């Protein structure tokens, strides 16, 4: 599935969330949010959105749509998800509070990641989501969205991240080298596995 082909499905999901009263329009810029939050201490996790537009009823052109997390959690009730990954296997009670009122849609990108993956996983019948450990916290939010939209809850498996020699994660968005480039340089599959710490 390509997200660019899925706009009608995302729009339908957004409309259902609007009807539940758990979305609100937001026109805050990143700099306005940063100013409202103040400068975090070194090493502190970034704070969630401060709720500047929460309670807003008008929807100006170009506004983003945020999830009112408090309302969403109240409607969804207590939830849990099953994790099979090695770091934290078992049943986890859902607590999306650290993520706050996330953006679910913006005019420039349509549906944001959180909404798109929940809708697309359900459409494709995915019953085990496998992804990096950096997305573990997002699973809490995804369970809330699944409950609100009446979608099934898959099991989850979060794997450790592959990092370079400095500890930085290897990711496409950070311009990490693709495995195909290593293979093109003559490295064998075993060489690549050893390079990323997967060889025994």
C-alpha distance (Angstrom), angle and dihedral (degrees) to the residues before:
residue distance angle dihedral
X1 . . .
X2 3.78 . .
X3 3.79 117.5 .
X4 3.80 89.2 -142.5
X5 3.83 87.9 65.8
X6 3.78 94.5 47.9
X7 3.82 103.7 66.9
X8 3.84 94.6 115.0
X9 3.83 91.3 54.2
X10 3.81 91.7 48.7
X11 3.81 91.7 46.7
X12 3.82 89.8 52.3
X13 3.82 91.2 50.6
X14 3.81 90.9 48.7
X15 3.79 90.7 50.4
X16 3.80 90.6 52.4
X17 3.81 90.4 50.9
X18 3.82 90.9 47.9
X19 3.80 89.5 51.7
X20 3.81 88.6 53.8
X21 3.82 89.7 53.9
X22 3.80 95.2 -121.3
X23 3.83 99.2 118.2
X24 3.78 130.9 75.6
X25 3.81 133.2 179.3
X26 3.80 118.4 -108.9
X27 3.80 129.0 -167.1
X28 3.82 97.9 176.1
X29 3.79 117.2 132.2
X30 3.80 121.8 -139.9
X31 3.80 90.4 -108.0
X32 3.82 91.5 52.0
X33 3.80 90.6 50.4
X34 3.81 91.6 47.9
X35 3.81 90.7 49.9
X36 3.81 91.8 48.8
X37 3.80 91.6 50.4
X38 3.80 94.9 45.4
X39 3.78 124.0 -143.9
X40 3.82 111.3 -44.4
X41 3.78 119.7 -135.8
X42 3.80 116.5 -99.3
X43 3.78 110.3 -82.6
X44 3.81 93.3 15.0
X45 3.78 118.4 129.9
X46 3.80 114.4 -109.5
X47 3.79 111.6 -96.3
X48 3.77 122.6 -117.7
X49 3.80 122.4 -104.0
X50 3.85 108.4 -64.3
X51 3.82 94.7 -132.0
X52 3.80 97.1 -113.3
X53 3.82 93.7 153.4
X54 3.81 97.2 33.2
X55 3.77 108.9 128.4
X56 3.80 92.7 25.4
X57 3.81 112.5 141.3
X58 3.82 103.6 -175.4
X59 3.80 117.5 82.3
X60 3.82 109.4 -150.9
X61 3.78 119.1 -159.6
X62 3.79 109.7 -82.4
X63 3.81 95.6 19.4
X64 3.79 118.3 148.9
X65 3.80 120.0 -129.5
X66 3.80 117.3 -123.5
X67 3.77 129.6 -167.6
X68 3.80 114.1 -118.4
X69 3.78 92.8 -136.1
X70 3.80 96.8 -167.7
X71 3.81 91.9 54.6
X72 3.80 92.1 41.9
X73 3.81 92.9 52.2
X74 3.80 91.9 47.3
X75 3.81 91.0 52.7
X76 3.81 95.0 42.9
X77 3.80 95.2 47.9
X78 3.82 124.1 -160.6
X79 3.80 112.8 -14.9
X80 3.79 139.4 175.8
X81 3.79 139.3 -173.1
X82 3.79 135.0 -152.1
X83 3.80 117.5 -119.7
X84 3.82 121.0 -165.4
X85 3.81 98.7 176.2
X86 3.82 121.2 116.1
X87 3.82 96.8 -114.3
X88 3.82 99.5 60.0
X89 3.83 113.2 0.8
X90 3.78 119.0 179.9
X91 3.78 140.4 49.9
X92 3.80 116.4 -32.9
X93 3.80 126.5 -161.8
X94 3.79 109.3 -129.7
X95 3.82 116.7 -108.0
X96 3.82 112.2 162.2
X97 3.82 93.0 163.9
X98 3.84 95.6 113.3
X99 3.83 89.8 60.6
X100 3.79 93.9 53.7
X101 3.80 124.2 -173.8
X102 3.80 98.9 -11.6
X103 3.80 125.1 -165.6
X104 3.80 111.6 -105.0
X105 3.81 98.1 178.7
X106 3.78 140.0 14.2
X107 3.78 128.7 -179.0
X108 3.82 93.3 -121.2
X109 3.82 95.4 51.5
X110 3.80 104.4 20.8
X111 3.79 107.4 -146.7
X112 3.77 116.9 20.2
X113 3.81 122.3 -130.8
X114 3.80 96.4 -92.5
X115 3.79 95.1 56.2
X116 3.81 96.3 37.5
X117 3.82 96.4 53.8
X118 3.80 93.6 46.4
X119 3.81 93.1 50.5
X120 3.82 94.8 41.5
X121 3.82 95.8 45.7
X122 3.80 89.8 53.6
X123 3.81 93.0 46.8
X124 3.81 90.9 52.1
X125 3.81 95.1 45.5
X126 3.80 93.3 -118.1
X127 3.80 109.0 177.8
X128 3.83 98.7 173.8
X129 3.80 121.0 41.7
X130 3.81 112.5 -160.0
X131 3.79 117.4 -168.9
X132 3.79 144.5 131.0
X133 3.78 123.8 -58.9
X134 3.82 88.9 -117.3
X135 3.83 87.4 74.9
X136 3.81 96.3 52.2
X137 3.83 92.9 103.5
X138 3.82 90.5 51.5
X139 3.80 89.9 61.4
X140 3.81 89.4 70.7
X141 3.80 90.0 58.4
X142 3.80 93.0 42.9
X143 3.80 90.8 56.8
X144 3.81 90.0 54.2
X145 3.81 90.8 51.2
X146 3.81 91.6 47.2
X147 3.80 90.8 52.4
X148 3.81 93.6 47.8
X149 3.81 92.6 47.7
X150 3.81 94.8 43.7
X151 3.81 92.5 -117.6
X152 3.82 126.5 149.3
X153 3.80 119.6 -99.6
X154 3.81 115.0 -123.9
X155 3.78 123.9 -157.8
X156 3.82 116.7 -104.7
X157 3.79 134.3 -136.1
X158 3.81 116.5 -171.4
X159 3.80 115.3 -168.7
X160 3.77 129.0 -161.4
X161 3.79 118.3 -92.5
X162 3.76 123.7 -108.1
X163 3.81 110.5 -124.3
X164 3.78 136.6 -170.7
X165 3.81 125.5 -119.9
X166 3.83 91.2 -80.8
X167 3.80 93.3 52.1
X168 3.80 95.3 -105.1
X169 3.80 113.7 139.5
X170 3.77 117.9 -112.0
X171 3.80 109.0 -120.0
X172 3.79 136.9 152.0
X173 3.79 92.6 -124.2
X174 3.82 89.2 56.3
X175 3.82 91.1 52.1
X176 3.80 94.5 -108.5
X177 3.79 115.0 173.1
X178 3.77 114.3 -96.3
X179 3.81 118.3 -121.0
X180 3.82 87.6 -119.5
X181 3.82 89.2 64.5
X182 3.79 91.6 53.9
X183 3.80 89.4 48.4
X184 3.82 89.2 48.4
X185 3.80 88.2 54.1
X186 3.81 88.1 59.5
X187 3.81 100.9 -99.1
X188 3.80 115.2 147.2
X189 3.82 121.8 -132.3
X190 3.81 87.9 -102.4
X191 3.85 89.9 52.2
X192 3.82 90.5 52.7
X193 3.82 92.2 47.6
X194 3.81 90.2 50.3
X195 3.82 91.2 46.8
X196 3.82 92.9 56.5
X197 3.80 95.1 40.1
X198 3.80 98.8 -105.8
X199 3.81 98.1 114.1
X200 3.80 119.0 97.2
